[in-house]
Amino acid sequence: MSDDNLIHLQVKRSWWDGSALTACGLRVETPEAVWTWFTDLSWCPTCKAADKARRK
């Protein structure tokens, strides 16, 4: 999704311009879909913690 070689968790998608807001607060202009099972990229630690807190 961004240039930092991490997988970010998308929490919001803009209806107007298609940009995405991630759980760590990063705004991505052109989000990409990533098959997490088939990649060697790792999760963003902040997004992972936010997802874990949301699931409790």
C-alpha positions in Angstrom: 0.0 0.0 0.0 2.9 2.3 0.6 6.6 2.5 0.0 7.6 1.2 3.5 7.3 -2.5 2.5 4.7 -3.2 5.2 1.1 -4.3 5.0 -1.3 -1.7 6.5 -4.9 -2.4 7.7 -7.4 -0.2 5.8 -10.1 1.2 8.0 -11.7 3.8 5.8 -12.0 4.4 2.0 -12.8 7.8 0.6 -15.9 7.8 -1.6 -14.6 10.9 -3.5 -11.0 10.2 -4.4 -10.5 6.5 -3.6 -7.8 7.1 -1.1 -7.5 4.9 2.0 -7.0 5.6 5.7 -5.1 3.0 7.6 -5.3 2.0 11.3 -2.0 3.7 12.0 -3.3 7.0 10.5 -1.4 6.7 7.1 -3.4 8.1 4.2 -2.7 6.2 1.0 -3.6 7.8 -2.3 -3.7 4.6 -4.4 -4.3 1.6 -2.2 -3.4 -1.9 -3.4 -4.9 -5.2 -2.5 -2.5 -7.7 -1.0 -3.0 -11.4 -0.6 -1.4 -11.7 2.9 -1.0 -15.5 2.5 1.2 -15.2 -0.6 3.5 -12.4 0.4 6.7 -12.0 2.3 5.8 -8.5 3.5 5.2 -8.1 7.2 2.4 -6.3 9.0 2.7 -2.7 10.2 3.1 -3.1 14.0 0.7 -0.2 14.8 -2.0 -1.5 12.4 -1.6 -5.0 13.9 -2.0 -3.6 17.5 -5.0 -1.6 16.5 -6.6 -4.7 14.9 -5.9 -6.7 18.0 -7.4 -4.1 20.3 -10.5 -3.8 18.0 -11.1 -7.6 18.2 -11.2 -7.6 22.1 
